[in-house]
Amino acid sequence: MRQWDLNRENFDGRWLGCSRWFQRSKAGDLNLTEPSDVIEDTCYDISFLDQDTGLWDGSGLKFAPGGTARHPISSKIYNQSGHCWQFTGAGGQSSVQLTAGSKRFAHELNFFQGRSRSMLVLIWIEQDERWRLDAVCAVPFRCGRSTPAEPQRPTDGRPPQQQLAELTGWGGAMESLTPGESGLPAAVGAAEPFALERFCRHGITAAFCDGLICSVPETLSTGAFTLEVGCRVAPECFQQLSLIYDEAQRLQRWERRRYQP
């Protein structure tokens, strides 16, 4: 199965949800517990006309003019820049290079379970020759075409480290994908048992709605780094997505692990 086919399998749906934006204030503070902006009626309507063409139709968008946007999509132009990635049950897009002057370093990560889509957006911006985390958005999407709709997951108010500690010792499988790859992710084999310290790599470890959680640096320094994002998509299933950047700060690969007790 090609990346395009996985894209269709993952994203086909009328995705409805409440967008919670956490943005850095004018004073320079970033509060990841209380959203600075809430958009109640975000909709990503993604439909496919045939095996190779479709339409992305969005509303309730934060940065689009008038809050709406429409884009044709097709297998011929899909992922020409190499920034899109797809696994079975997870997909999104990532900046592949941290480059001075590019202004924004951003990621959209989606974790699927049934007809639920848990989305986390991370945006760093360049200021005074430093890259600082400027905004995070979490959306618990559910597909409006499904009957009955997938239930909402209750928000877990415990500290993220406590939530993650429950996963200690869970085993799983790992797959790997390199930027620009058009085929299936490579099955690497068994993943090492889940360990809290391997996920909580950075100063910011934060939890959001729908089981979403991340560990990322507030400021991106020089050299290699790894971003960790995950989602407890079900009581006995945790997906972890690792984004691995080399010394030149270019994305080397995405690693997806699926952990179960």
C-alpha positions as CSV (number, residue, x, y, z in Angstrom):
1,M,0.0,0.0,0.0
2,R,1.4,3.4,-1.0
3,Q,1.6,6.5,1.2
4,W,-1.3,8.0,-0.8
5,D,-3.5,4.9,-0.1
6,L,-2.7,5.2,3.6
7,N,-3.6,8.9,3.4
8,R,-7.0,8.1,2.0
9,E,-7.6,5.3,4.5
10,N,-6.7,7.6,7.5
11,F,-8.1,10.9,6.5
12,D,-11.3,10.2,4.5
13,G,-14.1,11.7,6.7
14,R,-15.9,14.8,7.8
15,W,-13.9,15.6,10.9
16,L,-15.7,17.7,13.5
17,G,-14.2,19.0,16.7
18,C,-13.4,21.9,19.1
19,S,-10.0,23.4,18.5
20,R,-8.1,24.5,21.7
21,W,-5.2,26.8,21.0
22,F,-2.5,27.5,23.5
23,Q,-0.5,30.5,22.3
24,R,2.4,32.5,23.8
25,S,1.2,35.8,25.3
26,K,2.5,39.2,24.4
27,A,4.4,39.1,27.7
28,G,6.2,35.9,26.5
29,D,4.4,33.3,28.6
30,L,3.1,30.0,27.2
31,N,0.3,28.4,29.3
32,L,-0.4,24.9,28.2
33,T,-3.1,24.2,30.8
34,E,-5.7,26.9,29.8
35,P,-6.4,27.6,26.1
36,S,-6.0,31.2,24.9
37,D,-8.5,30.6,22.1
38,V,-11.2,28.0,21.5
39,I,-12.9,27.4,18.2
40,E,-16.0,25.3,18.8
41,D,-16.9,24.4,15.2
42,T,-13.8,23.3,13.4
43,C,-14.5,21.0,10.4
44,Y,-12.0,19.3,8.1
45,D,-14.2,17.7,5.4
46,I,-11.9,15.4,3.4
47,S,-13.6,13.5,0.5
48,F,-12.3,11.4,-2.3
49,L,-14.0,11.5,-5.7
50,D,-12.1,8.4,-6.9
51,Q,-8.9,6.4,-6.2
52,D,-6.7,9.4,-7.1
53,T,-8.5,12.7,-6.5
54,G,-10.3,14.4,-3.7
55,L,-11.1,17.7,-1.9
56,W,-10.0,19.1,1.4
57,D,-12.6,21.6,2.6
58,G,-12.0,23.3,6.0
59,S,-13.8,25.7,8.2
60,G,-13.2,27.1,11.7
61,L,-9.6,27.5,10.9
62,K,-7.2,29.6,13.0
63,F,-5.0,31.2,10.3
64,A,-7.0,30.9,7.0
65,P,-8.6,34.1,5.7
66,G,-12.2,34.1,6.9
67,G,-11.5,30.8,8.7
68,T,-12.1,28.7,5.6
69,A,-10.0,27.0,2.9
70,R,-10.5,24.5,0.1
71,H,-7.8,22.6,-1.7
72,P,-8.0,19.9,-4.4
73,I,-5.9,16.8,-3.5
74,S,-4.6,14.1,-5.8
75,S,-2.1,11.2,-5.9
76,K,-0.1,13.0,-8.6
77,I,0.9,16.0,-6.4
78,Y,0.7,14.3,-3.0
79,N,3.8,14.8,-0.8
80,Q,6.0,16.3,-3.5
81,S,7.9,18.2,-0.7
82,G,8.4,15.0,1.3
83,H,6.9,16.5,4.5
84,C,3.8,14.2,4.7
85,W,3.9,10.9,6.6
86,Q,1.4,8.0,7.0
87,F,1.3,4.9,9.1
88,T,-1.8,2.7,9.5
89,G,-3.8,4.7,12.1
90,A,-1.4,7.7,12.3
91,G,-0.5,10.5,9.8
92,G,0.3,14.1,9.4
93,Q,2.9,16.5,8.1
94,S,6.2,17.9,9.5
95,S,8.8,20.5,8.7
96,V,11.7,18.5,7.5
97,Q,14.4,21.1,8.1
98,L,15.0,23.7,10.7
99,T,16.3,26.6,8.6
100,A,17.1,30.2,9.6
101,G,14.8,32.6,7.9
102,S,12.0,30.1,7.3
103,K,10.0,31.8,10.2
104,R,8.0,28.7,11.1
105,F,8.8,25.1,12.2
106,A,5.6,23.2,12.5
107,H,4.0,19.8,12.8
108,E,0.6,18.3,12.5
109,L,0.2,14.9,14.1
110,N,-2.9,12.8,14.0
111,F,-3.8,9.5,15.8
112,F,-6.7,7.5,14.6
113,Q,-8.9,5.0,16.4
114,G,-12.1,3.8,14.7
115,R,-13.6,7.0,13.5
116,S,-11.8,9.3,16.0
117,R,-9.0,11.5,15.0
118,S,-6.9,13.1,17.8
119,M,-4.8,16.0,16.3
120,L,-1.9,17.9,17.9
121,V,-0.3,20.9,16.2
122,L,3.1,22.3,17.3
123,I,4.5,25.6,16.0
124,W,7.9,27.1,16.8
125,I,8.8,30.5,15.4
126,E,12.1,32.2,15.0
127,Q,12.7,35.3,17.2
128,D,16.0,36.9,17.9
129,E,17.9,34.0,16.3
130,R,16.1,31.6,18.6
131,W,13.3,29.1,17.8
132,R,10.7,29.2,20.6
133,L,7.5,27.1,20.9
134,D,4.8,29.7,20.1
135,A,1.6,27.7,19.8
136,V,0.0,24.3,20.4
137,C,-3.4,23.2,19.2
138,A,-5.3,20.1,20.3
139,V,-8.5,18.9,18.6
140,P,-10.6,15.8,19.5
141,F,-12.1,15.2,16.0
142,R,-14.9,12.7,15.4
143,C,-16.2,11.7,12.0
144,G,-19.6,13.3,11.2
145,R,-20.3,10.5,8.7
146,S,-20.2,7.8,11.3
147,T,-23.4,6.4,13.0
148,P,-23.2,6.2,15.9
149,A,-20.4,8.7,16.5
150,E,-17.3,7.6,18.3
151,P,-17.6,8.7,22.0
152,Q,-15.5,11.5,23.4
153,R,-12.7,10.5,25.7
154,P,-12.8,12.1,29.2
155,T,-9.9,14.5,29.9
156,D,-7.4,13.0,32.3
157,G,-6.5,15.8,34.7
158,R,-3.5,14.1,36.2
159,P,0.1,15.3,35.5
160,P,1.4,13.9,32.2
161,Q,4.2,12.0,33.9
162,Q,1.7,10.2,36.1
163,Q,-0.4,9.3,33.0
164,L,2.7,8.0,31.2
165,A,3.9,6.0,34.2
166,E,0.9,3.7,33.8
167,L,2.4,2.5,30.6
168,T,5.7,1.4,32.1
169,G,6.7,-2.1,30.8
170,W,4.1,-2.2,28.0
171,G,5.5,-3.9,25.0
172,G,4.9,-3.1,21.4
173,A,6.0,-2.9,17.7
174,M,7.9,-0.2,15.9
175,E,7.7,1.0,12.3
176,S,10.0,3.6,10.6
177,L,9.5,6.0,7.7
178,T,12.0,8.3,5.9
179,P,11.0,11.6,4.3
180,G,10.0,11.3,0.7
181,E,9.2,7.5,1.0
182,S,6.2,6.6,-1.2
183,G,5.7,3.1,0.1
184,L,4.8,1.4,3.3
185,P,6.6,2.2,6.5
186,A,9.3,-0.4,7.3
187,A,8.5,-2.8,10.1
188,V,11.4,-2.7,12.4
189,G,10.2,-5.3,14.9
190,A,9.5,-5.4,18.6
191,A,9.8,-2.0,20.4
192,E,11.7,-1.8,23.7
193,P,9.3,-1.8,26.7
194,F,7.8,1.6,27.3
195,A,9.9,3.7,29.7
196,L,8.9,7.1,31.1
197,E,12.4,8.5,30.7
198,R,12.6,7.7,27.0
199,F,9.4,9.7,26.3
200,C,10.0,12.6,28.7
201,R,13.1,14.0,26.9
202,H,12.4,17.7,27.3
203,G,11.5,20.5,29.6
204,I,8.0,20.6,28.3
205,T,5.9,17.4,28.9
206,A,2.3,18.3,28.6
207,A,-1.0,16.5,28.3
208,F,-4.1,17.6,26.4
209,C,-7.6,16.4,25.5
210,D,-8.4,13.0,23.9
211,G,-5.3,11.3,25.4
212,L,-2.8,13.5,23.5
213,I,0.5,14.1,25.1
214,C,3.9,15.4,24.1
215,S,7.5,16.0,25.3
216,V,9.2,18.8,23.3
217,P,11.8,21.5,23.9
218,E,10.5,25.1,24.5
219,T,13.6,26.4,22.6
220,L,15.2,24.5,19.8
221,S,19.0,24.7,20.2
222,T,21.7,23.7,17.7
223,G,22.4,20.1,16.9
224,A,20.4,16.9,16.9
225,F,17.1,16.5,18.7
226,T,14.0,14.2,18.9
227,L,10.4,15.3,19.4
228,E,8.0,12.9,21.2
229,V,4.2,12.9,20.7
230,G,1.8,10.3,21.7
231,C,-1.9,9.5,22.2
232,R,-3.6,6.9,24.4
233,V,-6.2,6.1,21.7
234,A,-7.8,3.3,23.9
235,P,-7.4,2.1,27.5
236,E,-5.0,-0.6,26.3
237,C,-3.3,1.1,23.4
238,F,-0.8,4.0,23.3
239,Q,0.7,5.3,20.0
240,Q,4.0,7.1,20.2
241,L,5.5,9.1,17.3
242,S,9.2,10.0,17.4
243,L,10.5,12.7,15.0
244,I,14.3,12.3,14.8
245,Y,16.5,15.2,13.6
246,D,20.2,14.9,12.9
247,E,23.1,17.3,13.7
248,A,22.2,19.4,10.6
249,Q,18.7,19.6,12.1
250,R,17.2,17.8,9.1
251,L,14.5,15.2,9.7
252,Q,15.9,11.7,9.3
253,R,12.9,9.5,10.1
254,W,9.6,9.1,11.8
255,E,9.3,6.2,14.2
256,R,5.9,5.0,15.2
257,R,5.5,2.6,18.2
258,R,2.2,1.0,19.3
259,Y,2.3,-0.1,22.9
260,Q,-0.1,-2.5,24.7
261,P,0.0,-4.2,28.1
